Amino acid sequence: MNDMRIVERDVDTQHTKITARGVQVYYGTNHALKDVDVDILDKTVTAFIGPSGCGKSTFLRCLNRMNDTVASARVEGKILLDGEDIYAPNVDPVQLRAKVGMVFQKPNPFPKSIYDNVSYGPKIHGLTRNKAELDAIVEKSLRRAAIWDEVKDRLDAPGTGLSGGQQQRLCIARAVATNPEVLLMDEPCSALDPIATAQVEELIDELRSQYSVVIVTHSMQQAARVSQRTAFFHLGYLVEYGETGQIFTNPQDPRTESYITGRIG
């Protein structure tokens, strides 16, 4: 009987958060992403790997409609968040981006104080009624991003004055401040030194208890360290998707094997 309960609980934590079916992306006449089908799980870190220009960042940007900001971009197919079509005409992309936060390759704090960086999202989305609630969200977000102890005595200092690794953790705090359900990270460590990278990787592992985290990374070692599921993209196609251990030790597609062993890339 005990076993049943454990199995049920395990299945419950593994429900699908994002469903993509037949996703195509065009930049003008360039067909950048071809027929992508994938189910991204909740409370899981999913890594997108593949050579430069393979479509992994393009697909990531579909998940919070960042491609809407590119004039030549056209997205086809279906992407559902908890069963709701994020490209439906009644969906406000700004509200969607509060639910699907994003952290970019280069840390990009606003030219404002540390406090204002984190409070900006909750303010514009009307998530707080007073200063005390806003203070609480700022502290909680900075704690979630594992940077509170380093900045709590200088919240009025500019975010741009922090080190690169601290800036990236500040950007993660800013992304979680709107209480998102999904966190997208586009090569979040590529501009960081090894120590800062290790801190952000550790943070990603902690964040998956609360979010569905999707990370694009050039580093296969990083994908192996932080993710539970891995998707391999090549030439605009999603070639293979599965448990990270299986993708790295027993890939089913020869292209995946070639990439992992260093023969393509």
C-alpha positions as CSV (number, residue, x, y, z in Angstrom):
1,M,0.0,0.0,0.0
2,N,2.9,2.3,0.9
3,D,4.3,1.8,-2.6
4,M,1.1,2.9,-4.2
5,R,1.2,6.2,-2.3
6,I,4.8,6.9,-3.3
7,V,4.0,6.2,-7.0
8,E,1.0,8.5,-6.9
9,R,3.0,11.3,-5.3
10,D,5.8,10.9,-7.9
11,V,3.3,11.0,-10.8
12,D,1.7,14.1,-9.3
13,T,5.0,16.0,-9.2
14,Q,5.8,15.1,-12.8
15,H,2.8,16.6,-14.5
16,T,3.3,18.4,-17.8
17,K,3.6,22.2,-17.6
18,I,4.1,23.2,-21.2
19,T,3.0,21.3,-24.3
20,A,4.3,22.2,-27.7
21,R,2.9,20.6,-30.9
22,G,4.0,21.2,-34.5
23,V,5.9,24.4,-33.6
24,Q,7.5,26.1,-36.6
25,V,9.4,29.4,-36.5
26,Y,10.3,31.5,-39.5
27,Y,12.5,34.6,-39.6
28,G,11.4,36.1,-42.9
29,T,12.1,33.3,-45.4
30,N,14.4,31.4,-43.0
31,H,12.7,28.3,-41.5
32,A,14.5,28.4,-38.2
33,L,12.5,25.8,-36.2
34,K,10.8,22.8,-37.8
35,D,7.9,20.8,-36.4
36,V,8.8,20.7,-32.7
37,D,6.7,18.5,-30.4
38,V,7.7,18.4,-26.7
39,D,6.1,18.1,-23.2
40,I,8.0,20.1,-20.5
41,L,7.4,18.9,-17.0
42,D,6.7,20.9,-13.9
43,K,9.2,21.1,-11.0
44,T,11.9,19.8,-13.3
45,V,15.0,21.4,-15.0
46,T,14.9,20.8,-18.7
47,A,18.1,21.5,-20.7
48,F,18.1,22.5,-24.4
49,I,21.4,21.5,-26.0
50,G,22.8,21.6,-29.5
51,P,25.3,23.4,-31.8
52,S,25.1,27.2,-32.3
53,G,22.2,28.2,-34.6
54,C,20.3,24.9,-34.1
55,G,17.1,26.5,-32.8
56,K,17.3,26.0,-29.1
57,S,17.2,29.7,-28.1
58,T,14.6,30.3,-30.8
59,F,12.3,27.7,-29.2
60,L,13.0,29.0,-25.7
61,R,11.9,32.5,-26.9
62,C,8.6,30.9,-28.2
63,L,7.7,29.9,-24.6
64,N,7.2,33.5,-23.4
65,R,6.5,35.1,-26.8
66,M,9.8,36.9,-26.9
67,N,9.8,36.3,-30.7
68,D,6.8,38.7,-30.9
69,T,9.5,41.4,-30.5
70,V,11.2,40.4,-33.7
71,A,9.4,42.0,-36.7
72,S,10.3,39.2,-39.2
73,A,9.4,36.3,-36.8
74,R,6.4,34.1,-37.4
75,V,5.4,31.3,-35.1
76,E,3.1,28.4,-36.1
77,G,1.8,25.4,-34.2
78,K,0.5,25.2,-30.6
79,I,2.1,26.0,-27.3
80,L,0.0,25.3,-24.2
81,L,0.8,26.4,-20.6
82,D,-1.3,24.3,-18.2
83,G,-3.6,23.5,-21.2
84,E,-4.1,27.2,-22.2
85,D,-2.9,28.3,-25.6
86,I,-0.3,31.1,-25.0
87,Y,-0.7,32.4,-28.6
88,A,-4.5,32.8,-28.3
89,P,-5.7,36.3,-29.3
90,N,-6.9,37.1,-25.8
91,V,-3.5,36.4,-24.2
92,D,-1.6,39.5,-23.1
93,P,2.1,38.8,-23.7
94,V,3.1,41.1,-20.8
95,Q,0.9,39.1,-18.4
96,L,2.3,35.9,-19.9
97,R,5.9,37.1,-19.2
98,A,5.0,37.6,-15.5
99,K,4.0,33.9,-15.4
100,V,7.0,32.8,-17.6
101,G,10.0,34.6,-16.3
102,M,13.3,34.9,-18.3
103,V,16.9,35.3,-17.5
104,F,19.3,36.2,-20.3
105,Q,22.8,35.3,-21.3
106,K,24.4,38.5,-20.2
107,P,23.3,39.8,-16.7
108,N,21.1,42.8,-17.5
109,P,20.1,44.6,-14.3
110,F,18.1,47.8,-14.8
111,P,20.1,51.0,-14.1
112,K,18.3,51.3,-10.8
113,S,18.8,50.3,-7.2
114,I,18.9,46.6,-6.2
115,Y,15.6,47.1,-4.5
116,D,14.0,48.8,-7.5
117,N,15.3,46.0,-9.8
118,V,13.3,43.4,-7.8
119,S,10.3,45.5,-7.0
120,Y,9.7,46.7,-10.6
121,G,7.7,43.6,-11.8
122,P,5.4,43.3,-8.7
123,K,4.7,47.1,-9.0
124,I,3.8,47.1,-12.7
125,H,1.6,44.0,-12.3
126,G,-0.1,45.3,-9.2
127,L,0.9,42.4,-7.0
128,T,1.2,44.4,-3.8
129,R,-1.0,46.8,-1.9
130,N,1.5,48.6,0.2
131,K,5.2,49.1,0.9
132,A,5.3,46.4,3.6
133,E,4.1,43.8,1.1
134,L,6.6,45.0,-1.5
135,D,9.4,44.8,1.0
136,A,8.4,41.3,1.8
137,I,8.4,40.3,-1.9
138,V,11.8,41.9,-2.5
139,E,13.3,40.0,0.5
140,K,11.7,36.7,-0.5
141,S,12.9,37.0,-4.1
142,L,16.4,37.9,-3.1
143,R,16.5,35.0,-0.7
144,R,15.2,32.6,-3.4
145,A,18.0,33.8,-5.6
146,A,20.5,33.2,-2.8
147,I,21.8,36.7,-2.8
148,W,19.9,38.3,0.2
149,D,22.8,38.0,2.7
150,E,25.2,39.7,0.2
151,V,22.9,42.7,-0.6
152,K,20.5,43.2,2.4
153,D,22.5,46.2,3.8
154,R,22.8,48.0,0.5
155,L,19.4,47.7,-1.2
156,D,19.6,51.3,-2.3
157,A,22.9,50.7,-4.2
158,P,22.8,50.3,-8.0
159,G,22.4,46.8,-9.3
160,T,25.0,47.5,-11.9
161,G,27.6,47.8,-9.2
162,L,27.4,44.1,-8.3
163,S,29.8,41.5,-9.6
164,G,28.8,39.5,-12.7
165,G,27.6,36.5,-10.7
166,Q,25.7,38.7,-8.3
167,Q,24.1,40.6,-11.2
168,Q,22.9,37.3,-12.7
169,R,21.4,36.2,-9.3
170,L,19.8,39.7,-9.0
171,C,18.2,39.1,-12.5
172,I,17.0,35.7,-11.2
173,A,15.5,37.5,-8.2
174,R,13.8,40.0,-10.5
175,A,12.4,37.1,-12.6
176,V,10.9,35.2,-9.6
177,A,9.5,38.4,-8.0
178,T,6.3,38.2,-10.1
179,N,5.7,34.7,-8.8
180,P,6.1,33.0,-12.1
181,E,5.4,29.3,-12.8
182,V,8.1,28.8,-15.4
183,L,11.7,30.2,-15.5
184,L,13.4,30.3,-18.8
185,M,17.2,30.8,-18.8
186,D,19.1,31.5,-22.0
187,E,22.7,30.4,-21.3
188,P,22.7,32.1,-17.9
189,C,26.3,31.2,-17.0
190,S,28.1,31.9,-20.3
191,A,29.3,35.3,-19.1
192,L,30.3,34.1,-15.6
193,D,33.5,32.8,-14.1
194,P,33.6,29.2,-12.7
195,I,32.8,30.2,-9.1
196,A,29.8,32.3,-10.1
197,T,28.7,29.5,-12.5
198,A,28.7,27.0,-9.7
199,Q,26.6,29.3,-7.5
200,V,24.0,29.8,-10.2
201,E,23.9,26.0,-11.0
202,E,23.3,25.3,-7.3
203,L,20.6,27.9,-7.3
204,I,18.9,26.3,-10.4
205,D,18.8,23.0,-8.6
206,E,17.1,24.7,-5.6
207,L,14.6,26.6,-7.8
208,R,13.2,23.4,-9.4
209,S,11.3,22.6,-6.2
210,Q,9.1,25.6,-7.1
211,Y,9.3,26.1,-10.8
212,S,9.5,24.4,-14.1
213,V,13.0,25.6,-15.2
214,V,14.1,25.5,-18.9
215,I,17.8,26.3,-19.6
216,V,19.6,26.7,-22.9
217,T,23.2,25.8,-22.5
218,H,26.2,25.3,-24.7
219,S,27.9,23.3,-22.0
220,M,27.0,19.6,-22.1
221,Q,28.6,19.2,-18.7
222,Q,26.3,21.9,-17.3
223,A,23.2,20.1,-18.8
224,A,24.4,16.9,-17.2
225,R,24.9,18.6,-13.8
226,V,21.7,20.6,-13.5
227,S,18.9,19.0,-15.6
228,Q,16.6,16.0,-15.2
229,R,15.4,16.1,-18.9
230,T,17.4,17.1,-22.0
231,A,16.3,18.1,-25.5
232,F,18.9,17.9,-28.3
233,F,18.3,20.3,-31.2
234,H,20.1,20.1,-34.6
235,L,19.5,22.2,-37.7
236,G,16.1,23.4,-36.5
237,Y,14.8,20.0,-35.5
238,L,14.2,18.6,-32.0
239,V,16.2,15.4,-32.6
240,E,15.8,13.7,-29.2
241,Y,14.2,14.4,-25.8
242,G,14.3,12.3,-22.7
243,E,15.8,11.8,-19.3
244,T,19.2,13.5,-19.0
245,G,21.1,10.4,-18.0
246,Q,19.7,8.4,-20.9
247,I,20.4,11.1,-23.5
248,F,24.0,11.3,-22.3
249,T,24.7,7.6,-21.8
250,N,22.4,5.9,-24.3
251,P,21.2,8.2,-27.0
252,Q,18.7,6.7,-29.5
253,D,19.6,8.9,-32.5
254,P,23.1,8.8,-34.1
255,R,23.1,12.6,-34.4
256,T,22.7,13.0,-30.7
257,E,25.5,10.5,-30.1
258,S,27.7,12.4,-32.6
259,Y,27.1,15.7,-30.8
260,I,27.7,14.2,-27.3
261,T,30.9,12.5,-28.4
262,G,32.2,15.7,-30.0
263,R,31.9,14.7,-33.7
264,I,29.4,17.4,-34.6
265,G,29.0,20.8,-33.0
